[in-house]
Amino acid sequence: MRNSKRNITLGVAAAVSVFALLTGCAATSGDDGGGGGPAALPDGEPGAAEDTEIVVAIPFPDITMYSMYILASELGYYEDEGLTVEVITADNVTAAVASGSADIGVESTGTVIEAIRGGVEVDLVAGHYCRQNFDFATQEGITAVDQLDGTAVVLAGTPGDPAEFQRKLVLKEEGWDLDTVDVEVVYPGPGSESWTEFFVNDKITLQPFYGDDLPALEAHNANIIVESLRNWANDVQVAGSAWAQENPNTLVRFLRATIMATDFMLAPEAGAVPENKDEVLDIYEANDFDVAALRELDSPWVLDGHLACPNLYFDAEAWDTTIETQSLEPIEFDDAQLAYLLKAQELLGITNEGPSTLTYP
């Protein structure tokens, strides 16, 4: 991601160790699923923003995944709320938010749950992506799970990634139960490009993949065995607990503008070809993204619209589903954290309704 020509810029946050995250930033509230509760919010319109310069941390630049922040800036939604937004990349988003080097961050739901369990002073304030796609490829000629016996497979880039449990669950539900065969699970690295490198060099027999991996897999004559879309929370937005309590009007205004940008990206609705596609791609291109391939696509999923909910949905059910599907230890969700999201939704006349079922792209 490059610098925007308006109110959004990109920096780099220094990495913070997980040990420092879970010890130096520990809360005193224990396993309560959140911080000390939201500050009082006024009836009607929010007050003036307390903090007008917002830093948003994301784990890596992506042309579509974090585009709502670019769109909200370029379309003037943040400006209308009295805000400017800077987007930075951080090796550990939750640590960046907890330490104060970022105000708001986007992190995987399971990672946030474990951070809150560890006493990290962050609040889960909104959803980011409300669905997940699960795509898997095997080597040419492998059409049944028993053919994986005695081979190496990839389920995640690094050991301990909660996504490994979800992927294994989806594979089982789709008829590829890895517990019925003797496979070695290997971890080539966090990026799917490294998984694909292992795959095309015949070092593994199965891997998850994303859209940008598909050309290399097809050139290698891979067998696409599973393509599935689940209504499971993917990433969420978090804020430092103290920052949220000190800046309630800022947070409501930020979420309202971000919802508006997400809705603009998805219009007329998730599952339809986006009516604002050309304007959105013009904005991406003005921010130095290569959008030539996206311009050629006439698909409802060109802007990753199959993964997002325009209302930034999240609730206790999404929290519990993450715990169940990622095999995490149960912890109760403090829904008081959603007060800012619910207020932003109320101001826009929408509800916190969960994702509808969509046909796989």
C-alpha positions as CSV (number, residue, x, y, z in Angstrom):
1,M,0.0,0.0,0.0
2,R,1.3,3.4,-0.9
3,N,0.5,6.9,0.5
4,S,-2.9,8.2,-0.4
5,K,-3.3,11.6,-1.9
6,R,-5.7,12.7,0.8
7,N,-6.1,11.8,4.5
8,I,-4.7,8.3,4.6
9,T,-1.1,7.3,4.8
10,L,0.9,4.2,5.5
11,G,3.7,3.7,8.0
12,V,5.4,0.8,9.6
13,A,5.0,-0.1,13.3
14,A,7.8,-1.9,15.0
15,A,7.2,-5.5,16.1
16,V,6.3,-6.1,19.7
17,S,6.9,-9.6,21.1
18,V,4.1,-11.7,22.2
19,F,5.7,-12.0,25.6
20,A,5.7,-8.3,26.0
21,L,2.1,-8.1,24.7
22,L,0.8,-10.6,27.3
23,T,2.9,-9.4,30.3
24,G,3.7,-5.7,29.8
25,C,0.1,-4.8,28.7
26,A,-1.8,-7.1,31.0
27,A,-5.1,-5.9,32.4
28,T,-6.2,-6.5,35.9
29,S,-9.7,-7.6,35.1
30,G,-8.8,-11.2,34.2
31,D,-10.9,-13.4,32.0
32,D,-13.8,-11.1,31.6
33,G,-13.8,-11.0,27.8
34,G,-13.0,-7.3,27.6
35,G,-12.1,-4.0,29.2
36,G,-13.7,-1.7,31.8
37,G,-16.9,-1.0,29.7
38,P,-17.7,1.9,27.3
39,A,-17.9,5.5,28.2
40,A,-21.3,7.2,28.3
41,L,-22.6,8.0,24.8
42,P,-24.9,10.9,24.2
43,D,-28.4,10.5,22.7
44,G,-28.6,11.5,19.0
45,E,-25.6,12.7,17.2
46,P,-22.2,12.0,18.8
47,G,-20.3,14.9,20.3
48,A,-17.2,16.3,18.7
49,A,-14.3,13.8,18.2
50,E,-12.0,13.9,21.1
51,D,-9.0,12.5,19.1
52,T,-9.2,13.7,15.5
53,E,-6.1,11.9,14.2
54,I,-6.6,8.1,14.1
55,V,-3.9,5.5,13.5
56,V,-5.2,2.1,12.2
57,A,-2.9,-0.9,12.2
58,I,-3.3,-3.7,9.7
59,P,-1.2,-6.9,9.4
60,F,-0.2,-6.5,5.8
61,P,-1.1,-4.3,2.8
62,D,-3.9,-5.7,0.7
63,I,-5.7,-4.2,-2.3
64,T,-9.2,-5.2,-1.2
65,M,-9.1,-6.5,2.3
66,Y,-8.5,-3.1,4.0
67,S,-9.9,-0.9,1.3
68,M,-12.7,0.5,3.4
69,Y,-10.2,2.8,5.1
70,I,-8.9,4.1,1.8
71,L,-12.5,4.6,0.5
72,A,-13.7,6.3,3.7
73,S,-10.8,8.7,3.4
74,E,-11.0,9.4,-0.4
75,L,-14.8,9.7,-0.4
76,G,-14.7,12.2,2.4
77,Y,-16.5,10.2,5.0
78,Y,-13.7,10.6,7.6
79,E,-13.4,14.2,6.8
80,D,-17.1,14.7,7.4
81,E,-16.6,13.2,10.9
82,G,-13.7,15.6,11.6
83,L,-11.2,12.8,11.4
84,T,-8.0,12.0,9.5
85,V,-6.8,8.4,9.3
86,E,-3.3,7.0,8.9
87,V,-3.0,3.3,8.2
88,I,0.2,1.5,9.2
89,T,1.3,-2.1,9.0
90,A,2.3,-3.9,12.2
91,D,3.9,-7.3,12.8
92,N,1.7,-7.7,15.8
93,V,-1.5,-5.6,15.5
94,T,-2.9,-6.3,18.9
95,A,0.4,-5.4,20.5
96,A,0.5,-2.1,18.5
97,V,-3.0,-1.2,19.7
98,A,-2.4,-2.3,23.3
99,S,0.9,-0.3,23.4
100,G,-0.7,2.9,22.0
101,S,1.3,2.9,18.8
102,A,-2.1,2.5,17.0
103,D,-5.5,3.5,18.1
104,I,-7.5,0.8,16.2
105,G,-6.4,-2.4,14.6
106,V,-7.6,-5.3,12.4
107,E,-6.6,-8.7,13.7
108,S,-7.9,-12.3,13.4
109,T,-10.7,-13.1,15.7
110,G,-9.0,-16.0,17.4
111,T,-5.9,-14.0,18.1
112,V,-8.0,-11.2,19.7
113,I,-9.8,-13.8,21.9
114,E,-6.5,-15.2,23.1
115,A,-5.1,-11.7,23.7
116,I,-8.1,-10.8,25.8
117,R,-7.9,-14.1,27.7
118,G,-4.3,-13.1,28.5
119,G,-5.4,-9.8,30.0
120,V,-4.4,-7.5,27.2
121,E,-6.3,-4.2,27.5
122,V,-8.0,-4.2,24.1
123,D,-11.7,-4.1,23.3
124,L,-13.3,-5.9,20.3
125,V,-15.3,-3.0,18.9
126,A,-16.5,-4.2,15.6
127,G,-16.3,-6.9,12.9
128,H,-14.2,-6.5,9.8
129,Y,-14.9,-9.6,7.7
130,C,-17.9,-11.7,8.7
131,R,-17.3,-14.7,6.4
132,Q,-14.4,-16.9,5.5
133,N,-13.7,-18.8,2.4
134,F,-11.9,-22.2,2.6
135,D,-10.3,-23.4,-0.6
136,F,-8.0,-26.4,-0.8
137,A,-5.9,-28.0,-3.6
138,T,-4.2,-31.4,-3.9
139,Q,-1.6,-32.6,-6.3
140,E,-2.8,-33.9,-9.7
141,G,-4.4,-37.3,-9.4
142,I,-5.2,-37.1,-5.7
143,T,-9.0,-37.4,-5.5
144,A,-9.6,-39.1,-2.1
145,V,-8.2,-38.6,1.4
146,D,-6.6,-42.1,1.6
147,Q,-4.2,-41.0,-1.2
148,L,-2.7,-38.5,1.2
149,D,-1.4,-41.3,3.5
150,G,2.3,-41.0,4.2
151,T,2.6,-37.5,2.7
152,A,3.1,-33.9,4.0
153,V,0.4,-31.3,3.9
154,V,0.0,-27.7,4.9
155,L,-2.9,-26.4,7.0
156,A,-1.3,-23.1,8.3
157,G,1.9,-21.2,7.8
158,T,3.1,-21.3,11.4
159,P,2.5,-23.7,14.4
160,G,-0.3,-22.6,16.7
161,D,-2.3,-20.7,14.1
162,P,-5.9,-21.2,15.1
163,A,-6.9,-21.3,11.5
164,E,-5.4,-24.7,11.3
165,F,-8.2,-26.2,13.4
166,Q,-10.9,-24.5,11.2
167,R,-9.3,-25.7,8.0
168,K,-9.1,-29.2,9.4
169,L,-12.8,-29.0,10.4
170,V,-13.9,-27.9,7.0
171,L,-11.9,-30.6,5.3
172,K,-13.5,-33.2,7.5
173,E,-17.0,-31.8,6.8
174,E,-16.2,-31.9,3.0
175,G,-15.1,-35.6,3.1
176,W,-11.4,-35.1,3.7
177,D,-10.9,-36.2,7.3
178,L,-7.1,-36.0,7.9
179,D,-7.5,-37.9,11.1
180,T,-8.1,-41.1,9.1
181,V,-4.7,-41.0,7.4
182,D,-1.1,-40.7,8.4
183,V,0.0,-37.2,7.2
184,E,2.8,-34.9,8.3
185,V,1.6,-31.3,8.9
186,V,4.4,-28.9,7.8
187,Y,4.6,-25.1,8.2
188,P,6.4,-23.4,5.3
189,G,5.8,-19.8,6.6
190,P,2.9,-17.3,7.1
191,G,2.4,-16.3,3.5
192,S,0.4,-18.5,1.1
193,E,2.9,-17.9,-1.6
194,S,5.4,-20.0,0.3
195,W,2.8,-22.8,0.6
196,T,2.3,-22.7,-3.2
197,E,6.1,-22.8,-3.7
198,F,6.2,-26.0,-1.7
199,F,3.3,-27.3,-3.7
200,V,4.6,-26.7,-7.2
201,N,7.9,-28.2,-6.1
202,D,6.0,-31.4,-5.0
203,K,7.0,-31.1,-1.4
204,I,3.4,-31.2,-0.1
205,T,0.3,-32.9,-1.4
206,L,-2.4,-30.5,0.0
207,Q,-2.6,-26.8,0.8
208,P,-5.2,-24.1,1.5
209,F,-5.0,-21.3,-1.1
210,Y,-6.3,-17.8,-2.0
211,G,-7.3,-16.3,-5.3
212,D,-3.8,-15.0,-6.1
213,D,-2.4,-18.5,-5.7
214,L,-4.8,-20.0,-8.2
215,P,-2.9,-19.3,-11.5
216,A,0.2,-21.1,-10.2
217,L,-1.8,-24.0,-8.9
218,E,-3.7,-24.3,-12.2
219,A,-0.5,-24.2,-14.2
220,H,0.7,-27.1,-12.0
221,N,-2.5,-29.1,-12.8
222,A,-3.6,-29.0,-9.2
223,N,-6.9,-30.7,-8.2
224,I,-9.2,-28.2,-6.5
225,I,-11.0,-30.4,-3.9
226,V,-12.9,-27.9,-1.7
227,E,-14.3,-24.4,-2.3
228,S,-16.5,-23.4,0.7
229,L,-17.8,-20.2,2.2
230,R,-18.7,-20.1,5.9
231,N,-20.5,-17.5,8.0
232,W,-17.6,-17.4,10.5
233,A,-16.0,-14.1,11.7
234,N,-12.7,-13.7,10.0
235,D,-11.0,-10.5,11.2
236,V,-12.3,-8.0,13.8
237,Q,-11.5,-4.4,14.7
238,V,-10.0,-3.7,18.1
239,A,-9.2,-0.6,20.1
240,G,-7.2,0.0,23.2
241,S,-9.6,-0.2,26.2
242,A,-8.4,3.1,27.7
243,W,-8.4,4.8,24.3
244,A,-11.9,3.8,23.6
245,Q,-13.2,5.0,27.0
246,E,-11.4,8.4,26.5
247,N,-12.5,8.8,22.9
248,P,-16.1,7.4,22.6
249,N,-17.3,10.1,20.1
250,T,-14.2,9.5,18.0
251,L,-14.8,5.8,17.9
252,V,-18.5,6.1,17.0
253,R,-17.7,8.6,14.2
254,F,-14.9,6.4,12.9
255,L,-17.1,3.3,12.8
256,R,-19.9,5.2,11.1
257,A,-17.6,6.4,8.4
258,T,-16.1,3.0,7.9
259,I,-19.6,1.4,7.7
260,M,-20.5,3.9,5.0
261,A,-17.4,3.1,3.0
262,T,-18.0,-0.7,3.3
263,D,-21.5,-0.2,2.2
264,F,-20.3,1.9,-0.8
265,M,-17.9,-0.9,-1.7
266,L,-20.6,-3.6,-1.5
267,A,-23.6,-1.7,-3.0
268,P,-26.2,-2.7,-4.0
269,E,-25.6,-5.6,-1.6
270,A,-23.3,-8.5,-0.8
271,G,-23.6,-11.1,-3.5
272,A,-24.3,-8.7,-6.4
273,V,-21.9,-7.2,-8.9
274,P,-20.8,-4.0,-7.2
275,E,-22.3,-1.0,-8.9
276,N,-19.5,1.3,-7.7
277,K,-16.8,-1.0,-9.0
278,D,-15.2,1.5,-11.5
279,E,-15.1,4.3,-8.9
280,V,-13.6,2.0,-6.3
281,L,-11.0,0.8,-8.7
282,D,-10.2,4.3,-9.7
283,I,-9.5,5.1,-6.1
284,Y,-7.3,2.1,-5.7
285,E,-5.4,3.1,-8.8
286,A,-4.9,6.6,-7.5
287,N,-3.3,5.1,-4.5
288,D,-0.8,3.2,-6.6
289,F,-2.4,-0.2,-6.7
290,D,-2.3,-2.3,-9.8
291,V,-6.0,-2.9,-10.7
292,A,-5.7,-4.0,-14.3
293,A,-6.7,-7.6,-13.5
294,L,-9.6,-6.5,-11.3
295,R,-11.0,-4.3,-14.1
296,E,-11.3,-7.4,-16.2
297,L,-13.5,-9.2,-13.7
298,D,-17.3,-9.0,-14.0
299,S,-18.0,-10.8,-10.7
300,P,-19.8,-10.1,-7.5
301,W,-16.6,-11.0,-5.7
302,V,-14.2,-8.6,-7.5
303,L,-13.9,-6.4,-4.3
304,D,-14.0,-9.3,-1.8
305,G,-17.7,-8.5,-1.2
306,H,-18.4,-12.2,-0.4
307,L,-16.4,-11.8,2.9
308,A,-17.7,-8.5,4.2
309,C,-20.9,-7.4,6.0
310,P,-21.7,-3.7,5.4
311,N,-22.8,-3.2,9.0
312,L,-19.5,-4.5,10.4
313,Y,-21.4,-7.2,12.2
314,F,-20.1,-8.9,15.3
315,D,-21.8,-10.4,18.4
316,A,-21.5,-13.1,21.1
317,E,-22.6,-15.8,18.6
318,A,-19.7,-14.9,16.3
319,W,-17.3,-15.0,19.3
320,D,-18.6,-18.4,20.4
321,T,-18.4,-19.8,16.9
322,T,-14.8,-18.8,16.6
323,I,-14.0,-20.5,19.9
324,E,-15.8,-23.7,18.8
325,T,-14.3,-23.9,15.3
326,Q,-10.8,-23.0,16.4
327,S,-10.8,-25.3,19.4
328,L,-10.1,-22.5,21.9
329,E,-10.8,-22.6,25.6
330,P,-14.2,-21.0,26.3
331,I,-14.3,-17.4,27.5
332,E,-17.4,-15.3,27.9
333,F,-17.9,-12.3,25.6
334,D,-18.3,-8.9,27.1
335,D,-20.9,-7.4,24.7
336,A,-20.5,-4.0,26.3
337,Q,-17.6,-3.6,23.9
338,L,-20.1,-3.3,21.0
339,A,-21.7,-0.1,22.4
340,Y,-19.8,2.0,19.9
341,L,-20.7,-0.2,16.9
342,L,-24.3,-0.4,17.9
343,K,-24.4,3.4,18.3
344,A,-22.9,3.9,14.8
345,Q,-25.4,1.4,13.3
346,E,-28.3,3.2,15.0
347,L,-27.2,6.6,13.6
348,L,-27.3,5.0,10.1
349,G,-30.7,3.3,10.7
350,I,-29.3,-0.3,10.4
351,T,-29.1,-3.2,12.8
352,N,-26.4,-5.6,13.9
353,E,-27.8,-8.4,11.9
354,G,-25.5,-11.3,11.1
355,P,-24.4,-12.4,7.6
356,S,-26.8,-13.9,5.1
357,T,-25.9,-17.2,3.5
358,L,-24.2,-16.6,0.1
359,T,-23.5,-19.1,-2.6
360,Y,-19.8,-19.7,-3.0
361,P,-18.3,-17.4,-5.7
